[in-house]
Structures are given as structure tokens and as C-alpha cells.
């Protein structure tokens, strides 16, 4: 009996011990799972913090097209000197179709003394940054058809977007938005002006860490700057005059032009900032009329206007772009006079036209300003010609086609007539021809000439009316030539290939012009083929972060994050 009692107690005790071991193991597994889950969450927070406020992890950080933290392996919150060590791995991948979105993977695990993983857990999350202001304009802005912005847009006026929704990839802070964006639309008062202006680079900008190389106004830069990698000249500064960049110019550092203009006069140029420097400050205008394949990596600040040619493509601002004046699209002049014209309002480029592409004007506020160059102040002889696809011809409206002024010369559709007028003596001398609404929606070539003794009107190369009168056309040197407007009325429809000659073309030449063959001695020719400038602005906190020295010892560090530029931790120097 005693033996049986001892055996029973032993069996019961063994069962209890076995059950306790199982429960203990389960408890340890549950604790490990909770600890690894928490560590994995910590990995996600680690990635979020670095994406919001990026800082290089070490001085050997290599700048590339990927300015964000891509993650790391074998990270620890606490270094454990015991038998077990807890680690986490983080990977960060940016969505190539949406540069504001990042996929973050965090894996947490424990290693035993043999280096084996005895437990792990993984978490995946997506983070879409409020990417901060990538493009700032202090004027009304037309966001063109082929522009792309990965970041927020701040505009003190109204914004008209011609681009697809996905191209305006961020929030818009403006008085109004016509069009759509990926994010939300907010009033400008939602962003603090002092935060926006905090890092704003001015002619007084200073950074004492980098050497300055003085440039002379009127210089054309070409080749590589600095010329050798060992030359510590990172700020290329011009305090008076303009600077031109020839094709293929490469600048490693900051281009700093305090009062003049910067013109990029060829393809394939680049400015790549070094750490803590803006890439560009230009106190005047930044002129990109022939600047395809241009890359500016870093913060670019333009004190005047940004002028971009309608035939320029693949212009990239990687960091941020602040423009104090207007952002203007221009269209080239094919003549030797180089009378580049400026688009006003929101005209849209079309891939089809009478000859190649064309430009569509909305009849409300769109036109092309061709300037008041002396070459356009013609008094002894003139030809004005254009292809038009009018949408209101033959009706009751006045449709200005090419106009200097009512007291100089103009080509218009005036209700049910096409008219060419020159102001000779004390009154306009007008040649006109009647049209009907059948004129609408069809491409027609319209033109007028004056040879000092008679005014002629042509439609599709055929002379339609002649008015005899001798004398000189009244001069108006201060008045601009405008395509599509006389500032009182506006043309609605497409327009293509505008010519101005300093003489009257003959009937034969006019027929050839309507057939697509032009005389070679034009004063100006705006082909209006577009296709529209191609510009990408990509907000990039690492590239746009700067240090501004208030004195040799007092400095302010700025980085874009969470909406706008904020005071930041100092980044390591190169």
C-alpha cells in the first residue's frame, strides 16, 4: 500500500511538472512574440522618423538619385551583452509611380548564442509623406500640360492646372485651383509665411564652410566646375551682371548670381549641390529657352521670373524650386531677330494644326505677347499672316488675330468680316472681306499687306480686297505685338505659324505662303508648334536642406519636412 501510494504521488508530480513546463514554454513564446512585435513596430517608427526628417547616418553618405533612407539590417535598440540579442531589419522602397509614397518593411528577431534566429515577426506599412512645398510661386500660375510636381504647391495667387491629376502629386495651397491634384486644396493662410520664408535664400546668403570662386558678369560657363575634384571651390558667385551656361556645363556646388540673369543656352547642363548648400540663387531671371536635359539637384531660388521655352524637355528640379516672380512659358521666333514671345493666361498646345502643332486660345484671357522690339515697328511696308481655326468666326464678336494696335496695324476677324488695317495719315485704312459661319472650325490662311500705296487682304492665298492709299504707317515703338488679343477683345480658337515681313509679299509669294512655302526674309515667325515645356519638380528633403550663416559663428539649419521648411538638426559636412 505504501508503495502504491508513493507511485501515485510520483506520477501526479511528474504530470504536474510536465504541464508546468508546457505552460512556461507557451508563456515564454508569447512574451517573445510580444517583444518582437514591439521591436518591429519600433522599426517602422524608426523609418518614419528618418523619412520625415532625413539625416545622413554617417559622413561617408554617398549622394545619388535616391536621397531618402533605404533602410539597414542588424539594427538594435539596446545592445545586450547576455546570451540573447534582439535585432531588427528595415527596408524602405519608394513607389516609382508615386514618389510621395514609401513601403516600409520591418522584421524583428532574436538570436541565440549560436547566432540562430529563435523567433521573428515582420510588419509592412505604407507611408505617404506630406512632402513639403516643392514648388512656390508668388504670382498666379498656369501649371502646364507636360509639367510634373512630386510635392506640395504654394502659390500666392490662383492656379490653373492643364496637367493630369497624377502630375500634380501633392497638396495645393492657393487662393483657388482650376483643375485637379492628388492631394487637397487649402488656402495659403494654412501655411505660416515665416516658416515658408525661413530658409529663403537672398543675395545676403552666406556659408563659411565652402570656398567662393568669383565669376565676372557676362561670362559664359562651359565644361566642369570645379575643373579638378581637389579644388575646394563650391560657391561660384557673380555679384554684377549675367551668366550664361553653354551646352554640357556641369557645376558641383552652388551657382550664386546676386543681381543678374542666368541663361541656360544649351542642352545637357547640370548643377549638383554639395551638402548644406542651395544649388542655385539667381536675383534676376532664370531663362531656359534652349535648356533640354537640364538637372538642378538641390534648392533653386529665382528672385525674378522663370522663363521656359515651349520646345524645352526633360528639365528636372530635384530638391525644391522657389520663384519670386512669374513662371512663364515662351515660344521661339524662327527669324534672325530672335523675338521670343511669351504665353499669357493658359493657352494650350495642340498636337495638330495647319502645319505641325498649334496653340489654342480660350477667347477669355489667353494671348501671346511678342514684345515691342524695334524690328516690329514697321512703317513703310509690311505683311502679316497666320493660319487660324476660328470658333466664333462669322458671328458678332471681334476676334483679334495679330495686332500691334488700332493706330498701327492689325489683322482681325470683325464679326462677319476678315480685316487687315494699317493706320496711315489720320485714320485706319482697312481691306476687308465677308465671311460666314462656315468659316468656323476649318483651317484658313489669312494675311494682309501694305506696300506704301495700297492695303490688301488675302484668304487662303487669294487676294480678296484692295484699298488704295499712300503714306507711312504710324509708328508706335512702345506698343507690343500680340497674337490673339488687343487687350480689349480675345480670339477663341487655334492659331498656327504667324509671319511678319518688313515688305509686302507679292500675289505669287502669298499663294506660296498659303501653300506652306514661306519667303526667307521674315522679320518674325512664331511657328507655335509647342509641344509645351517638359518640367519635373521633385521635392527632396536631403537635397534641399541648407545652412545659412548669419555670421562666421552663428548659423541656421533648415530642412523641408511635414509641409514646409523647418529649423532642423545640423547635417554633417562633406
VOGU-3710 file (C-alpha; in Angstrom, 3 decimals, decimal comma):
1> xxxxxxxxxx> 0,000/0,000/0,000  2,801/2,360/0,884  4,492/1,525/-2,432  1,266/2,184/-4,360  0,777/5,493/-2,587  4,396/6,567/-3,391  3,961/5,583/-7,057  0,691/7,550/-7,337  2,268/10,652/-5,795  5,249/10,351/-8,174
11> xxxxxxxxxx> 3,027/10,058/-11,243  0,907/13,009/-10,225  4,008/15,092/-9,510  5,540/14,224/-12,889  2,318/15,210/-14,648  2,234/18,491/-12,802  5,865/19,223/-13,670  5,291/18,347/-17,346  2,216/20,572/-17,528  4,120/23,403/-15,852
21> xxxxxxxxxx> 6,973/23,109/-18,385  4,497/23,357/-21,272  2,775/26,347/-19,762  6,120/28,015/-19,096  7,244/27,416/-22,701  3,976/28,839/-24,003  4,383/31,862/-21,777  7,932/32,421/-22,997  6,804/32,138/-26,644  4,021/34,616/-26,054
31> xxxxxxxxxx> 6,450/37,010/-24,370  8,911/36,626/-27,267  6,136/37,322/-29,769  5,052/40,458/-27,903  8,648/41,662/-27,628  9,329/41,059/-31,328  6,061/42,763/-32,332  7,059/45,783/-30,300  10,528/45,785/-31,792  9,090/45,524/-35,317
41> xxxxxxxxxx> 6,828/48,484/-34,546  9,899/50,362/-33,366  11,497/49,631/-36,734  8,522/51,205/-38,516  8,754/54,285/-36,294  12,496/54,478/-36,943  11,873/54,560/-40,704  9,051/57,087/-40,335  11,262/59,422/-38,326  14,084/59,353/-40,888
51> xxxxxxxxxx> 11,715/59,807/-43,817  10,077/62,818/-42,191  13,338/64,408/-41,016  16,120/62,828/-43,058  19,673/62,941/-41,789  22,730/61,143/-43,197  23,762/58,286/-40,937  27,471/58,912/-41,345  29,920/61,184/-43,050  30,528/58,681/-45,847
61> xxxxxxxxxx> 26,939/59,063/-47,070  27,039/58,994/-50,860  24,639/61,315/-52,649  22,707/59,765/-55,509  19,320/59,960/-57,152  17,918/58,265/-54,001  18,097/60,910/-51,299  15,896/59,016/-48,835  16,943/56,403/-46,249  16,632/52,949/-47,808
71> xxxxxxxxxx> 16,923/51,030/-44,544  19,521/48,861/-42,817  19,986/45,404/-41,272  21,072/44,219/-37,836  19,797/47,301/-36,000  19,359/47,282/-32,210  17,512/49,472/-29,753  19,557/48,108/-26,824  22,907/46,375/-27,086  22,555/43,235/-24,957
81> xxxxxxxxxx> 25,784/41,650/-23,664  23,980/38,500/-22,484  23,287/35,314/-24,362  20,402/36,712/-26,389  20,373/39,730/-28,712  17,344/41,330/-30,362  17,697/42,831/-33,827  15,515/44,416/-36,495  15,950/44,906/-40,229  14,248/47,781/-42,095
91> xxxxxxxxxx> 13,839/48,204/-45,840  12,329/51,315/-47,440  11,202/51,291/-51,087  9,801/54,361/-52,816  6,914/53,853/-55,229  8,268/54,785/-58,650  4,773/55,782/-59,804  4,130/57,979/-56,751  7,302/59,493/-55,301  5,494/60,604/-52,154
101> xxxxxxxxxx> 4,650/57,023/-51,084  7,084/54,632/-49,359  6,654/50,948/-48,494  8,404/50,112/-45,215  9,144/46,544/-44,124  10,356/45,866/-40,573  11,492/42,416/-39,409  12,372/41,842/-35,732  14,157/38,691/-34,471  16,181/37,256/-31,571
111> xxxxxxxxxx> 19,500/35,491/-31,952  20,837/32,931/-29,512  24,496/32,447/-28,608  24,998/30,345/-31,746  23,663/33,132/-33,976  20,454/31,289/-34,835  17,167/33,141/-35,077  14,876/31,642/-32,468  11,892/33,860/-33,182  10,930/36,614/-35,549
121> xxxxxxxxxx> 7,993/38,744/-36,627  7,511/41,081/-39,576  5,377/44,147/-40,313  4,728/46,011/-43,568  3,374/49,558/-43,767  2,901/52,289/-46,361  3,771/55,887/-45,590  2,631/58,752/-47,809  4,518/61,849/-46,829  3,147/65,318/-46,723
131> xxxxxxxxxx> 6,186/66,100/-48,842  6,500/69,853/-48,136  6,444/72,687/-50,639  8,374/71,636/-53,720  7,217/74,491/-55,954  6,493/78,013/-54,771  5,248/80,884/-56,953  4,488/84,428/-55,844  2,186/85,069/-58,815  -0,804/83,435/-60,500
141> xxxxxxxxxx> 0,396/80,174/-62,009  -0,564/78,095/-65,027  0,649/74,554/-64,382  1,373/73,422/-67,941  0,330/70,232/-69,715  3,702/68,470/-69,516  4,759/69,558/-66,034  5,026/67,162/-63,083  5,294/68,065/-59,404  6,021/65,460/-56,712
151> xxxxxxxxxx> 5,365/67,601/-53,656  3,152/70,428/-52,466  2,480/73,608/-54,417  2,281/77,026/-52,742  1,013/79,950/-54,820  0,063/83,390/-53,528  -2,433/83,721/-56,399  -4,649/81,340/-58,321  -3,530/78,116/-60,002  -4,809/76,760/-63,318
161> xxxxxxxxxx> -3,666/73,184/-63,939  -3,644/71,872/-67,507  -1,917/68,648/-66,413  -3,495/65,298/-65,474  -4,376/64,825/-61,811  -1,440/62,485/-61,184  1,019/65,138/-62,389  0,168/67,482/-59,524  1,200/64,966/-56,879  0,644/66,754/-53,595
171> xxxxxxxxxx> -1,456/69,403/-51,885  -2,113/72,851/-53,335  -2,036/75,974/-51,165  -3,518/78,796/-53,262  -6,402/81,246/-53,485  -8,053/78,859/-55,968  -7,305/75,793/-58,095  -8,798/75,208/-61,534  -8,119/71,569/-62,319  -7,299/68,688/-60,003
181> xxxxxxxxxx> -4,465/67,403/-57,830  -3,681/64,170/-55,974  -3,875/65,843/-52,569  -6,122/68,508/-51,116  -6,597/72,226/-51,779  -6,023/74,645/-48,911  -5,910/78,439/-48,513  -2,442/79,972/-48,393  -3,076/81,065/-44,800  -2,804/77,422/-43,728
191> xxxxxxxxxx> 0,974/77,687/-44,096  2,857/80,088/-41,878  4,645/82,716/-44,026  7,611/82,891/-41,670  8,111/79,133/-41,992  7,971/79,405/-45,747  10,382/82,326/-45,814  12,723/80,993/-43,140  15,281/79,398/-45,489  14,578/81,700/-48,401
201> xxxxxxxxxx> 17,944/82,405/-49,977  18,702/86,076/-50,680  21,713/87,984/-52,080  22,998/88,104/-48,484  23,178/84,300/-48,220  26,399/83,009/-46,581  28,005/79,648/-45,897  31,503/79,892/-44,460  32,313/76,197/-44,792  32,766/76,377/-48,552
211> xxxxxxxxxx> 35,147/78,491/-50,592  33,892/81,079/-53,076  35,036/81,416/-56,655  34,225/84,838/-58,125  32,633/84,995/-61,569  32,633/88,057/-63,844  29,333/89,286/-65,253  28,904/88,444/-68,912  30,774/85,136/-68,516  29,736/82,029/-70,436
221> xxxxxxxxxx> 30,463/78,978/-68,315  31,360/75,737/-70,084  32,853/72,422/-69,034  33,221/71,282/-65,420  33,215/73,442/-62,287  35,422/72,988/-60,335  37,862/71,985/-63,034  39,565/69,456/-60,739  37,995/67,482/-57,865  40,630/68,720/-55,399
231> xxxxxxxxxx> 39,762/72,381/-55,897  37,538/73,356/-52,954  35,531/76,000/-54,864  31,941/75,146/-54,134  30,234/78,561/-54,436  30,522/80,172/-57,866  29,414/83,757/-57,250  28,701/86,674/-59,566  27,766/89,959/-57,867  27,109/92,006/-61,023
241> xxxxxxxxxx> 25,935/91,036/-64,491  24,550/87,959/-66,216  25,846/84,406/-66,502  25,290/82,002/-69,407  25,681/78,214/-69,276  26,841/76,624/-72,531  25,707/73,137/-73,522  27,033/70,385/-71,262  28,154/72,650/-68,406  28,434/70,775/-65,078
251> xxxxxxxxxx> 28,606/72,605/-61,731  29,349/70,782/-58,467  28,258/73,259/-55,827  26,204/76,443/-55,829  25,721/78,931/-58,672  25,119/82,279/-56,953  24,174/85,227/-59,205  23,033/88,057/-56,956  21,509/90,599/-59,376  21,720/89,404/-62,978
261> xxxxxxxxxx> 20,081/86,707/-65,071  21,142/83,123/-65,665  20,555/81,783/-69,179  20,968/78,104/-69,962  21,898/78,227/-73,624  22,287/74,564/-74,470  21,291/71,007/-73,655  22,716/68,680/-71,025  23,654/71,136/-68,245  23,605/70,225/-64,562
271> xxxxxxxxxx> 24,024/71,854/-61,155  24,513/69,421/-58,269  24,648/70,930/-54,809  27,067/69,830/-52,126  25,765/69,203/-48,642  24,061/72,108/-46,853  24,222/74,472/-49,863  21,442/75,657/-52,164  22,027/74,631/-55,754  21,079/77,961/-57,297
281> xxxxxxxxxx> 20,231/81,537/-56,446  19,602/83,984/-59,279  18,473/87,500/-58,402  17,144/88,183/-61,903  15,502/85,769/-64,333  16,319/82,125/-64,955  15,984/81,722/-68,729  15,558/78,199/-70,085  14,770/78,826/-73,730  17,154/76,145/-75,033
291> xxxxxxxxxx> 17,765/74,014/-71,973  16,587/70,460/-72,607  18,024/67,738/-70,344  18,802/70,188/-67,549  19,111/68,846/-63,978  19,327/71,057/-60,887  19,728/68,958/-57,732  19,165/70,994/-54,591  17,181/74,069/-53,590  16,771/76,507/-56,513
301> xxxxxxxxxx> 15,635/80,078/-55,769  14,784/82,597/-58,500  14,376/86,230/-57,460  12,870/87,266/-60,816  10,945/85,231/-63,376  11,449/81,681/-64,621  11,173/81,633/-68,425  10,865/78,203/-70,065  10,784/77,561/-73,805  7,815/75,641/-75,198
311> xxxxxxxxxx> 10,194/73,293/-77,038  12,309/72,509/-73,953  12,038/69,000/-72,473  13,366/66,979/-69,527  14,067/69,861/-67,147  14,359/68,492/-63,595  14,486/70,342/-60,282  15,335/67,719/-57,638  15,016/69,359/-54,247  12,766/72,401/-54,461
321> xxxxxxxxxx> 12,004/75,411/-56,644  11,051/78,861/-55,277  10,208/81,618/-57,782  9,508/85,157/-56,598  8,153/86,344/-59,958  6,192/84,644/-62,731  6,742/81,179/-64,150  6,404/81,872/-67,853  6,315/79,639/-70,904  7,765/81,175/-74,058
331> xxxxxxxxxx> 7,642/80,281/-77,726  10,622/80,796/-80,053  10,957/83,056/-83,075  12,468/81,413/-86,150  13,850/84,689/-87,531  17,351/86,039/-87,062  15,915/88,660/-84,692  15,195/86,077/-82,002  11,941/87,723/-80,884  10,929/85,130/-78,299
341> xxxxxxxxxx> 7,246/85,547/-77,384  5,544/84,972/-74,040  2,357/82,990/-73,376  -0,178/84,866/-71,220  -3,087/83,173/-69,454  -3,457/79,453/-70,038  -3,214/78,749/-73,794  -2,950/75,039/-74,549  -0,704/73,333/-77,061  -2,304/71,023/-79,617
351> xxxxxxxxxx> -0,530/68,234/-81,443  -2,410/69,025/-84,665  -2,542/72,239/-86,637  -2,283/73,646/-90,139  1,472/72,984/-90,166  2,527/70,665/-87,347  1,178/71,577/-83,911  -0,777/74,687/-82,942  -1,840/76,820/-79,992  -5,418/77,037/-78,698
361> xxxxxxxxxx> -6,681/80,268/-77,107  -9,822/80,322/-74,973  -11,327/83,676/-76,010  -11,217/84,924/-72,440  -7,755/85,954/-71,267  -5,292/83,993/-73,422  -2,852/85,559/-75,843  0,808/85,626/-76,881  2,886/88,734/-76,135  5,511/89,177/-78,860
371> xxxxxxxxxx> 7,105/92,278/-77,335  7,847/95,725/-78,764  11,212/95,160/-80,405  12,095/97,918/-82,866  12,082/95,376/-85,702  8,282/95,128/-85,288  7,702/98,894/-85,582  7,215/98,756/-89,363  6,173/101,935/-91,182  6,992/101,629/-94,920
381> xxxxxxxxxx> 5,903/98,114/-95,864  4,504/95,070/-94,088  2,989/91,587/-94,410  1,130/89,916/-91,553  -0,060/86,312/-91,969  -1,409/83,458/-89,838  -3,243/80,151/-90,013  -6,454/80,225/-87,954  -9,158/77,768/-86,958  -11,665/80,237/-85,536
391> xxxxxxxxxx> -14,527/79,034/-83,338  -16,647/82,215/-83,456  -15,972/83,485/-86,991  -18,917/84,984/-88,838  -20,703/85,822/-85,599  -20,988/89,049/-83,646  -17,653/89,021/-81,827  -14,374/90,721/-82,658  -11,508/88,223/-82,875  -8,020/89,822/-82,827
401> xxxxxxxxxx> -5,521/87,609/-84,660  -2,259/89,610/-84,877  -2,405/93,166/-83,532  0,085/95,900/-82,723  -2,618/98,499/-82,125  -5,623/100,124/-83,795  -3,361/103,060/-84,635  -0,578/100,990/-86,276  -1,502/97,639/-87,898  -3,826/94,728/-87,137
411> xxxxxxxxxx> -5,220/91,520/-88,636  -8,633/90,630/-87,154  -11,930/88,849/-87,665  -14,510/91,548/-87,025  -17,955/89,946/-86,856  -18,735/88,751/-90,384  -15,557/90,202/-91,949  -11,870/89,440/-92,052  -9,948/92,719/-91,934  -6,399/93,959/-92,360
421> xxxxxxxxxx> -5,841/97,519/-91,204  -2,930/99,969/-91,285  -3,079/103,446/-89,764  -1,931/105,881/-92,436  -2,432/109,628/-92,251  -5,127/110,269/-89,657  -7,248/107,116/-89,925  -7,088/103,336/-90,304  -7,082/102,090/-93,913  -8,951/98,782/-93,972
431> xxxxxxxxxx> -9,143/95,991/-96,538  -11,918/93,538/-95,670  -13,773/90,506/-96,987  -17,056/88,996/-95,806  -17,213/85,510/-94,263  -19,986/83,339/-92,871  -20,214/80,890/-90,008  -18,981/78,234/-92,450  -15,558/79,784/-91,802  -15,669/78,313/-88,288
441> xxxxxxxxxx> -13,755/75,194/-87,288  -11,791/74,981/-90,567  -8,146/75,937/-91,028  -7,762/79,071/-93,178  -4,735/81,137/-94,081  -5,398/84,868/-93,615  -2,972/87,671/-94,408  -2,649/91,358/-95,142  -0,044/93,513/-96,889  0,782/97,189/-97,297
451> xxxxxxxxxx> 3,367/98,441/-99,809  3,106/102,195/-99,208  0,326/102,728/-101,722  -2,342/100,045/-101,152  -3,687/97,716/-98,481  -4,501/94,119/-99,485  -6,323/91,275/-97,755  -5,773/87,605/-98,633  -7,693/84,489/-97,597  -6,138/81,097/-98,403
461> xxxxxxxxxx> -3,614/82,788/-100,696  -6,241/84,547/-102,812  -6,426/88,393/-102,879  -9,890/89,342/-101,613  -9,788/93,150/-101,273  -7,549/96,123/-102,113  -7,732/99,679/-100,763  -5,515/102,366/-102,323  -3,836/104,866/-100,014  -0,317/106,258/-99,880
471> xxxxxxxxxx> 1,816/107,171/-96,885  3,672/105,705/-93,915  2,208/103,551/-91,179  2,068/105,377/-87,858  4,912/104,444/-85,525  4,281/103,098/-82,031  7,604/101,865/-80,598  6,259/101,299/-77,080  3,387/99,048/-78,160  3,768/95,266/-78,201
481> xxxxxxxxxx> 2,582/92,950/-80,946  0,052/90,446/-79,575  -1,273/87,232/-81,042  -4,897/86,624/-80,082  -5,687/89,870/-78,277  -5,696/93,651/-78,385  -6,305/93,689/-74,587  -9,963/94,637/-75,205  -11,036/91,506/-77,104  -9,690/87,959/-77,249
491> xxxxxxxxxx> -9,586/85,359/-80,015  -11,151/81,948/-79,456  -9,760/79,058/-81,476  -6,483/77,598/-82,684  -3,722/79,603/-84,358  -0,581/78,463/-86,146  2,528/79,754/-87,950  2,372/83,546/-87,600  4,604/85,535/-90,013  5,555/89,211/-90,143
501> xxxxxxxxxx> 7,607/90,628/-93,043  9,048/94,117/-93,476  7,666/94,374/-97,002  4,544/93,482/-98,931  4,720/89,978/-100,386  3,566/89,598/-103,978  0,461/87,661/-105,005  2,669/84,756/-106,065  4,559/84,746/-102,764  1,283/84,937/-100,849
511> xxxxxxxxxx> -0,048/81,926/-102,718  3,153/80,048/-101,891  2,881/81,070/-98,227  -0,656/79,688/-98,039  0,691/76,515/-99,635  3,277/76,052/-96,892  6,337/77,685/-98,513  7,492/80,903/-96,887  9,823/83,651/-98,034  13,098/83,635/-96,116
521> xxxxxxxxxx> 13,319/87,297/-95,132  10,675/87,428/-92,412  11,089/89,869/-89,544  9,499/87,345/-87,179  7,987/83,881/-87,401  6,284/82,177/-84,479  5,583/78,635/-85,639  3,560/77,856/-82,485  4,250/74,130/-82,701  4,817/73,623/-78,979
531> xxxxxxxxxx> 4,729/70,849/-77,873  4,923/72,530/-74,453  7,754/72,567/-71,948  8,524/69,369/-70,021  9,425/70,178/-66,401  9,587/67,938/-63,310  9,894/69,336/-59,793  10,545/66,685/-57,143  10,669/67,722/-53,516  13,703/66,182/-51,859
541> xxxxxxxxxx> 14,431/66,956/-48,193  18,031/65,755/-48,280  18,903/67,743/-51,379  17,089/70,917/-50,309  18,347/71,147/-46,712  20,654/74,141/-46,250  22,733/76,007/-43,677  22,573/79,801/-43,685  25,302/81,566/-41,697  24,196/84,811/-40,058
551> xxxxxxxxxx> 27,834/85,398/-39,063  31,008/83,349/-39,054  29,846/81,613/-35,878  26,027/81,884/-35,909  24,227/79,578/-38,296  20,711/78,371/-39,002  19,937/74,903/-40,332  16,837/74,314/-42,431  15,207/71,182/-43,868  11,879/70,650/-45,607
561> xxxxxxxxxx> 9,571/68,290/-43,709  5,909/67,903/-42,764  4,643/70,625/-45,043  7,276/73,362/-45,151  10,872/74,242/-44,264  11,569/73,970/-40,541  14,574/74,564/-38,330  16,420/71,275/-38,279  19,289/69,354/-36,779  22,609/70,236/-38,368
571> xxxx> 23,595/67,816/-41,076  27,128/66,515/-41,271  29,554/68,280/-43,580  31,192/66,631/-46,572
//
